[in-house]
Amino acid sequence: PDLPLLEHYAEAYQGVSPADFPRFGRNFWEILHVDSFRFWQSTIDNTLPYGGRDLLLWWDRGLEEAVAAGSAFIRGESAWGKGGVVVRQMRHLPVTLYTGEVFDTNCAVIVPRDYADLPAIWAYCSSDEFRRDVRIIDQKTNVTNATLVKVPFDINLWRQIADQLYSGGLPRPSSNDATQWLFPGFPRGSATPLQVAVARLVGYRWPRQRGYSFPDCPAIDNDGLEAHADDIGIVPLMALKGSAGAAERVTALLQRAYGSEWSAAKLVSLLADVDAGGSSLEDWLLDKYFEQHCALFQQRPFVWHVWDGRRDGFNVLVNYHRLTAANGESKRLLERLAHTYLGDWIDVQRRDSAAGLEGADARLAAASHLKMELEKILAGEPPYDLFVRWKPLCEQAIGWDPDINTGVRLNIRPFMTARPFGARAKNGCILRTTPRIKWEKDRGKEPERSKEDFPWFWGWDEATQDFMGGNAYDGNRWNDLHYTNNAKRAARQERARSAR
């Protein structure tokens, strides 16, 4: 018999397209306070109950201006706040459950007309039959949201199947994946306990631990691991000034997290899980931790491993959020890293060098060079400066004064520019592993902007220091540009004069 189409029981919606993802899109771990952002549902690679929850959408005046100009599109409002099914519109159409957030244009959301039908619709959409039925009517790579509900749907059959599969109701929102907003932030039970432990040690907390809640997924009270977090977010890997090294502190945190389950064998097992079988925790932290951290968190690391280029040298883990804090705190923390932590290490090497200890001279040279590199980042002259293409010249940072809202990609550039003493690797930098981050031109064009505020959109000339614009506007979205502090100060002075 002919069956009614799925659209009889549900509607499908298209998502938000900001048209400039590098400007408006962030991974949630890049941002500490999400007040000016919205949790932004995205796609998944494979069907699972709750996934695709790693993004934030920067809902600021710039996005509103882009919408008004017709370059960005806010869509799917009718689905917000409701339950449904998220469908990736490409490949094998994987799905995940939807809990009412803003969602992006790479997925569609199917929302039941009657919420009571969600279990049946989820049972169908998460089945092979759904993918088969959609592909019968549309074989294109990208299926439209309208097509997704043009398939025949036997609601009585799928109600029966849902009753069998979900007799106790649909799965409650949860995740053991540290890259998801729903993650509770506890090492035990996590898919990556060592990564979570290090993050907690430097003071990071996941959104639910900071008071954010999601449908059927409340905020989380303190779990006791806060006592192990470093007060300022700087954790040396080596013992320094009488304080324990990172490995000892991670072990203490894990022991508290696992309680009676903790043992030396448990640590061996955790190390084997991160391809460090036969290695010590110290070796994993030194050699593999940061590379794995970058890979897990999509090359947008929020714990930075700063080093002087030597395994036996200065190695420290830093909380990115503390390093990009507002109101001058970022500069004060970097000064403390350079002058207190690294300064103490340099003093030790000087004493060891005077005593004739082997290797002390080399360690002293490497550490002294790192201090000079950090001081260049503090000063912020090219090429150690910060640049944000959507900010006018008068608002560009002078010295190390990052805006955490601009994201890791832009704020990490000076640290990837600075190089260790005698570095041989082409892309080697003062981060233990060089993240795979580039600042090439982004897709799209900017609407016309004034030459005084945005000279780089007027035919960028990289050969000209402090380029102040050409004759023709091109709107190219360059990112790897540099301006001196004098040029920025002059722009600020001109803005102040024109405001009088």
C-alpha positions as CSV (number, residue, x, y, z in Angstrom):
1,P,0.0,0.0,0.0
2,D,1.0,3.6,-0.6
3,L,2.5,5.1,2.6
4,P,2.3,8.8,3.7
5,L,5.6,10.6,3.3
6,L,7.7,11.5,6.3
7,E,6.8,15.2,5.8
8,H,3.3,14.3,7.0
9,Y,4.8,13.7,10.4
10,A,7.8,16.0,10.5
11,E,9.4,19.1,8.9
12,A,13.0,19.5,7.8
13,Y,15.0,22.7,8.3
14,Q,18.1,24.2,6.8
15,G,20.8,25.6,9.1
16,V,22.8,28.8,9.7
17,S,25.4,29.9,7.1
18,P,27.7,32.7,8.4
19,A,29.6,32.8,5.1
20,D,32.8,33.5,7.0
21,F,33.5,30.5,9.2
22,P,37.0,31.5,10.3
23,R,35.5,34.7,11.7
24,F,32.3,33.4,13.3
25,G,33.0,29.7,14.0
26,R,34.9,28.4,17.0
27,N,35.5,25.1,18.8
28,F,34.0,25.5,22.2
29,W,37.3,24.8,24.0
30,E,38.7,28.0,22.4
31,I,36.4,30.2,24.4
32,L,36.0,30.4,28.2
33,H,32.8,32.5,28.5
34,V,30.3,31.8,25.7
35,D,28.0,34.7,26.5
36,S,28.4,36.3,23.1
37,F,28.4,32.9,21.4
38,R,25.8,30.2,20.9
39,F,26.3,26.5,21.0
40,W,26.2,25.4,17.4
41,Q,25.2,21.9,16.4
42,S,27.1,20.5,13.5
43,T,27.4,17.3,11.5
44,I,28.8,13.8,12.5
45,D,30.8,11.3,10.6
46,N,28.8,8.3,11.8
47,T,25.5,7.8,13.4
48,L,25.5,8.0,17.2
49,P,22.9,9.3,19.8
50,Y,24.7,12.5,20.6
51,G,27.5,14.0,18.5
52,G,28.4,17.0,16.4
53,R,28.5,19.2,19.5
54,D,31.9,20.9,19.3
55,L,31.2,24.3,17.7
56,L,30.2,27.8,18.8
57,L,28.7,30.5,16.7
58,W,29.9,34.0,17.4
59,W,26.7,35.9,17.6
60,D,28.1,39.5,17.6
61,R,27.4,42.7,15.8
62,G,29.6,41.5,12.9
63,L,27.3,38.6,12.2
64,E,24.2,40.8,12.4
65,E,25.8,43.2,9.9
66,A,26.7,40.2,7.6
67,V,23.0,39.1,7.7
68,A,21.8,42.6,6.9
69,A,24.3,42.7,4.0
70,G,22.9,39.4,2.6
71,S,26.2,37.5,3.0
72,A,25.2,35.5,6.0
73,F,21.9,33.6,6.5
74,I,20.1,32.8,9.8
75,R,17.9,29.8,9.1
76,G,16.2,27.0,11.0
77,E,14.7,29.2,13.8
78,S,11.5,27.2,13.8
79,A,13.5,24.2,15.0
80,W,15.3,25.9,17.8
81,G,14.3,24.8,21.3
82,K,12.7,21.6,20.0
83,G,13.8,17.9,19.8
84,G,14.5,16.2,16.5
85,V,17.1,14.4,14.4
86,V,20.2,16.0,12.8
87,V,21.1,14.6,9.4
88,R,24.4,15.1,7.7
89,Q,23.3,15.9,4.1
90,M,26.3,14.2,2.4
91,R,27.9,10.8,2.2
92,H,25.9,8.0,4.0
93,L,23.6,10.5,5.7
94,P,24.6,9.8,9.4
95,V,22.3,11.1,12.1
96,T,22.3,12.2,15.7
97,L,19.7,13.4,18.1
98,Y,18.9,17.1,18.1
99,T,18.2,19.0,21.4
100,G,17.2,22.5,20.1
101,E,20.5,24.4,19.5
102,V,21.3,26.6,16.6
103,F,22.6,24.3,13.8
104,D,24.9,24.9,10.9
105,T,24.2,24.7,7.1
106,N,26.1,21.4,6.7
107,C,23.3,19.5,8.3
108,A,19.5,19.5,8.3
109,V,17.2,19.0,11.3
110,I,14.1,16.9,11.1
111,V,11.6,18.0,13.8
112,P,8.4,15.9,14.4
113,R,5.1,17.7,14.3
114,D,4.2,15.7,17.4
115,Y,7.1,15.3,19.8
116,A,5.7,11.9,20.8
117,D,6.7,10.6,17.3
118,L,10.4,11.4,17.9
119,P,11.4,7.8,19.0
120,A,9.8,6.4,15.8
121,I,11.4,9.0,13.6
122,W,14.8,8.5,15.2
123,A,14.5,4.7,14.9
124,Y,13.8,5.1,11.2
125,C,16.4,7.8,10.4
126,S,19.1,5.9,12.2
127,S,18.4,2.8,10.1
128,D,19.7,1.6,6.8
129,E,16.2,1.9,5.4
130,F,16.3,5.7,5.7
131,R,19.5,6.1,3.8
132,R,18.3,3.6,1.1
133,D,15.0,5.4,0.7
134,V,16.6,8.9,0.4
135,R,19.1,7.7,-2.1
136,I,16.4,6.1,-4.3
137,I,15.0,9.6,-4.9
138,D,18.2,11.6,-4.8
139,Q,21.7,10.4,-5.7
140,K,23.4,13.8,-5.6
141,T,26.3,14.3,-3.2
142,N,24.5,16.9,-1.2
143,V,20.8,16.1,-0.4
144,T,18.5,19.0,0.3
145,N,16.7,19.3,3.6
146,A,13.3,19.1,1.7
147,T,14.3,15.8,0.1
148,L,14.9,14.2,3.5
149,V,11.2,14.1,4.3
150,K,10.0,13.1,0.9
151,V,10.4,9.4,1.7
152,P,7.6,7.0,2.6
153,F,7.2,6.4,6.3
154,D,5.3,3.6,8.0
155,I,4.8,5.2,11.4
156,N,3.0,2.2,12.9
157,L,5.9,-0.1,12.0
158,W,8.6,2.3,13.4
159,R,6.6,2.9,16.5
160,Q,6.7,-0.8,17.2
161,I,10.5,-0.9,16.4
162,A,11.1,2.2,18.7
163,D,9.1,0.5,21.5
164,Q,11.4,-2.5,21.2
165,L,14.7,-0.5,20.9
166,Y,13.9,2.2,23.4
167,S,11.4,0.7,25.9
168,G,12.8,3.0,28.6
169,G,12.8,6.1,26.3
170,L,15.5,7.6,24.0
171,P,19.0,7.8,25.3
172,R,19.6,10.7,27.6
173,P,22.1,13.3,26.4
174,S,25.6,12.3,27.4
175,S,29.1,11.9,26.0
176,N,32.4,10.5,27.0
177,D,34.1,12.5,24.3
178,A,36.1,15.4,25.5
179,T,35.5,17.3,22.2
180,Q,31.7,17.5,23.0
181,W,29.9,20.1,25.1
182,L,28.0,17.4,26.9
183,F,31.2,15.9,28.3
184,P,31.3,16.1,32.1
185,G,35.0,16.8,32.4
186,F,36.0,13.8,34.5
187,P,39.0,11.6,33.5
188,R,37.5,8.3,34.7
189,G,34.9,7.2,32.1
190,S,36.4,9.4,29.4
191,A,37.6,8.1,26.1
192,T,40.9,10.1,26.6
193,P,41.5,10.1,30.4
194,L,45.1,11.3,30.2
195,Q,44.2,14.3,28.1
196,V,41.4,15.2,30.4
197,A,43.7,14.9,33.5
198,V,46.2,17.3,32.0
199,A,43.5,19.8,31.1
200,R,42.1,19.7,34.6
201,L,45.7,20.1,36.0
202,V,46.2,23.4,34.2
203,G,42.8,24.6,35.3
204,Y,40.5,24.0,32.3
205,R,36.9,23.0,32.9
206,W,34.3,21.9,30.4
207,P,31.1,24.0,29.8
208,R,28.9,21.9,32.1
209,Q,31.5,22.5,34.9
210,R,31.3,26.2,34.3
211,G,27.5,26.3,34.8
212,Y,26.2,25.7,31.3
213,S,23.4,23.2,30.9
214,F,21.7,21.5,28.0
215,P,18.3,19.8,27.7
216,D,18.2,16.9,30.1
217,C,21.9,17.5,30.7
218,P,22.4,19.8,33.7
219,A,25.5,21.7,34.9
220,I,27.9,19.8,37.2
221,D,29.0,20.7,40.7
222,N,32.7,20.5,41.7
223,D,34.1,17.0,41.7
224,G,37.1,17.4,43.9
225,L,39.7,17.6,41.2
226,E,39.7,21.4,41.4
227,A,42.1,21.0,44.4
228,H,44.7,19.7,41.9
229,A,44.4,22.5,39.4
230,D,47.3,25.0,39.2
231,D,46.4,28.4,40.5
232,I,47.7,30.3,37.5
233,G,47.6,27.7,34.8
234,I,51.4,27.2,34.4
235,V,52.7,23.6,35.0
236,P,56.4,22.9,34.5
237,L,57.2,19.4,33.3
238,M,60.3,19.4,35.5
239,A,60.5,20.0,39.2
240,L,61.2,23.7,39.7
241,K,61.7,25.7,42.9
242,G,60.8,22.8,45.1
243,S,57.5,22.1,43.3
244,A,56.7,18.7,41.9
245,G,56.9,18.2,38.1
246,A,53.9,17.7,35.9
247,A,54.0,13.8,35.9
248,E,53.8,13.6,39.7
249,R,51.0,16.1,39.7
250,V,49.0,14.3,37.0
251,T,49.5,11.0,38.9
252,A,48.1,12.6,42.1
253,L,45.1,13.9,40.1
254,L,44.4,10.5,38.5
255,Q,44.7,8.8,41.8
256,R,42.0,11.0,43.2
257,A,39.8,10.6,40.1
258,Y,40.0,6.8,40.0
259,G,40.0,6.2,43.8
260,S,40.2,2.5,44.7
261,E,40.6,1.6,41.0
262,W,44.0,3.4,40.8
263,S,47.2,1.4,40.6
264,A,50.5,1.3,38.9
265,A,49.0,-1.2,36.4
266,K,46.2,1.2,35.7
267,L,48.7,3.9,34.7
268,V,50.5,1.4,32.5
269,S,47.2,0.6,30.8
270,L,46.4,4.3,30.2
271,L,49.8,4.9,28.7
272,A,49.4,1.9,26.4
273,D,46.1,3.4,25.2
274,V,48.0,6.5,24.0
275,D,50.7,4.7,22.1
276,A,53.2,5.0,25.0
277,G,53.4,1.4,26.1
278,G,56.7,0.9,27.9
279,S,57.2,4.6,28.4
280,S,56.9,6.6,31.6
281,L,54.3,9.3,32.1
282,E,57.2,11.8,32.1
283,D,58.2,10.7,28.6
284,W,54.7,10.8,27.3
285,L,54.1,14.3,28.6
286,L,57.4,15.4,27.1
287,D,57.3,13.7,23.7
288,K,53.7,12.8,22.7
289,Y,51.2,14.7,24.8
290,F,51.0,18.0,22.9
291,E,51.0,16.3,19.4
292,Q,48.1,14.1,20.6
293,H,46.4,17.1,22.2
294,C,46.5,19.0,18.9
295,A,45.1,16.0,17.0
296,L,42.3,15.4,19.4
297,F,41.2,19.1,19.6
298,Q,41.3,19.7,15.8
299,Q,44.6,21.6,15.8
300,R,43.1,24.3,18.1
301,P,45.0,23.4,21.3
302,F,44.0,25.0,24.6
303,V,46.9,23.6,26.6
304,W,50.2,24.9,25.1
305,H,53.5,23.0,25.6
306,V,56.2,25.8,25.5
307,W,59.8,24.6,25.3
308,D,63.3,25.8,24.5
309,G,64.0,23.1,22.0
310,R,65.6,20.6,24.4
311,R,64.2,17.5,26.0
312,D,66.3,18.2,29.1
313,G,65.6,21.9,28.9
314,F,62.7,24.2,29.9
315,N,59.3,22.5,29.2
316,V,56.1,23.9,30.6
317,L,52.3,23.5,30.0
318,V,50.3,26.6,29.9
319,N,46.5,27.2,30.0
320,Y,45.6,29.1,26.8
321,H,42.6,30.7,28.4
322,R,44.8,32.3,31.1
323,L,47.3,33.3,28.5
324,T,44.6,35.2,26.6
325,A,42.7,36.6,29.5
326,A,41.4,40.2,29.4
327,N,42.3,43.4,31.2
328,G,46.0,42.9,31.0
329,E,46.1,39.5,32.7
330,S,47.4,37.8,29.5
331,K,50.5,40.1,29.5
332,R,51.1,39.6,33.2
333,L,50.9,35.8,32.8
334,L,53.3,35.8,29.9
335,E,55.7,38.1,31.8
336,R,55.5,35.6,34.7
337,L,56.3,32.7,32.4
338,A,59.3,34.6,30.9
339,H,60.7,36.2,34.0
340,T,59.7,34.0,36.9
341,Y,59.4,30.4,35.7
342,L,61.9,30.6,32.9
343,G,64.0,33.1,34.9
344,D,64.3,30.6,37.8
345,W,65.3,27.9,35.3
346,I,68.0,30.1,33.8
347,D,69.4,30.9,37.3
348,V,69.7,27.1,38.0
349,Q,71.5,26.6,34.7
350,R,73.9,29.5,35.5
351,R,74.8,27.9,38.8
352,D,75.2,24.5,37.2
353,S,77.4,26.0,34.4
354,A,79.6,27.7,37.0
355,A,79.9,24.4,38.8
356,G,81.0,22.7,35.6
357,L,78.0,20.4,35.3
358,E,77.8,18.7,31.9
359,G,75.2,20.2,29.5
360,A,74.5,23.2,31.6
361,D,76.0,25.6,29.1
362,A,73.8,24.3,26.3
363,R,70.7,24.4,28.5
364,L,71.6,28.0,29.5
365,A,71.9,29.1,25.9
366,A,68.6,27.5,24.9
367,A,66.7,28.9,27.8
368,S,68.2,32.4,27.4
369,H,67.2,32.4,23.7
370,L,63.6,31.3,24.6
371,K,63.4,34.2,27.1
372,M,64.4,36.6,24.3
373,E,61.7,35.1,22.0
374,L,59.0,35.4,24.7
375,E,60.1,39.1,25.2
376,K,59.6,39.6,21.5
377,I,56.1,38.2,21.7
378,L,55.4,40.6,24.7
379,A,56.6,43.5,22.6
380,G,54.6,42.4,19.6
381,E,56.6,43.9,16.7
382,P,56.4,42.1,13.4
383,P,56.6,39.2,12.9
384,Y,55.7,38.5,16.5
385,D,52.5,40.7,16.3
386,L,48.9,39.8,16.5
387,F,46.6,40.5,13.5
388,V,42.8,40.1,13.1
389,R,41.6,40.9,9.7
390,W,38.0,41.9,10.8
391,K,39.3,44.5,13.3
392,P,40.1,48.0,12.2
393,L,43.8,49.0,12.4
394,C,43.1,51.2,15.4
395,E,41.8,48.1,17.4
396,Q,44.7,45.8,16.5
397,A,46.6,44.6,19.6
398,I,49.8,46.4,20.6
399,G,52.1,43.9,22.2
400,W,50.8,40.7,23.7
401,D,47.2,41.7,24.3
402,P,45.1,39.0,22.6
403,D,41.4,38.8,22.3
404,I,40.3,35.3,23.2
405,N,37.2,35.6,21.1
406,T,39.3,35.7,17.9
407,G,40.3,32.1,18.5
408,V,43.4,30.0,18.7
409,R,44.2,30.2,15.0
410,L,45.1,33.9,15.2
411,N,46.3,34.1,18.8
412,I,48.8,31.3,18.4
413,R,50.7,32.9,15.5
414,P,53.5,34.6,17.5
415,F,54.3,31.4,19.4
416,M,54.5,29.6,16.0
417,T,56.8,32.3,14.7
418,A,59.2,32.2,17.7
419,R,61.9,29.5,17.2
420,P,64.1,27.6,19.6
421,F,67.9,28.2,19.7
422,G,69.6,26.4,16.8
423,A,66.3,25.0,15.5
424,R,66.8,22.8,12.4
425,A,63.3,21.8,11.5
426,K,61.8,24.1,8.9
427,N,58.6,24.7,10.9
428,G,60.0,24.2,14.4
429,C,58.7,26.7,17.0
430,I,58.7,27.2,20.7
431,L,55.7,24.9,20.9
432,R,56.7,21.2,21.4
433,T,55.0,20.2,18.2
434,T,54.0,22.7,15.5
435,P,50.2,22.7,15.1
436,R,48.9,22.3,11.6
437,I,47.6,25.9,11.4
438,K,47.9,28.2,8.5
439,W,46.9,31.8,7.9
440,E,46.3,31.6,4.2
441,K,43.6,33.8,2.5
442,D,40.1,32.7,3.5
443,R,37.4,32.1,1.0
444,G,35.0,34.9,0.2
445,K,35.2,38.7,-0.1
446,E,34.6,41.4,2.4
447,P,32.0,44.1,1.7
448,E,33.6,47.4,1.0
449,R,35.3,48.9,4.1
450,S,37.1,52.2,4.6
451,K,40.8,52.4,3.6
452,E,41.7,54.1,6.8
453,D,40.4,51.3,9.0
454,F,41.0,48.3,6.8
455,P,43.9,49.1,4.4
456,W,44.6,45.4,3.8
457,F,41.4,45.0,1.9
458,W,42.7,47.6,-0.7
459,G,45.1,45.5,-2.7
460,W,47.5,44.1,-0.1
461,D,51.2,44.6,-0.9
462,E,53.3,42.3,1.3
463,A,56.5,44.1,0.3
464,T,55.3,47.4,1.8
465,Q,55.8,47.8,5.6
466,D,52.6,49.1,7.2
467,F,50.7,49.0,4.0
468,M,48.0,51.7,4.0
469,G,46.0,50.7,1.0
470,G,46.1,50.9,-2.7
471,N,43.8,52.5,-5.3
472,A,41.3,49.6,-5.7
473,Y,39.3,47.7,-3.2
474,D,39.5,43.9,-3.5
475,G,38.2,42.6,-0.2
476,N,40.6,39.7,-0.1
477,R,40.5,37.9,3.3
478,W,44.3,37.9,4.1
479,N,45.3,36.7,7.5
480,D,49.1,36.5,7.7
481,L,49.7,40.3,7.7
482,H,51.9,42.4,10.0
483,Y,51.7,46.0,11.3
484,T,54.2,47.7,13.6
485,N,53.1,49.1,16.9
486,N,53.8,52.6,15.6
487,A,51.3,52.1,12.8
488,K,48.7,50.9,15.3
489,R,49.4,53.8,17.7
490,A,49.0,56.3,14.8
491,A,45.7,54.8,13.8
492,R,44.5,55.0,17.4
493,Q,45.6,58.7,17.6
494,E,43.8,59.4,14.4
495,R,40.6,57.7,15.6
496,A,40.8,59.8,18.8
497,R,41.2,63.0,16.9
498,S,38.3,62.3,14.6
499,A,36.1,61.4,17.6
500,R,36.6,64.8,19.2
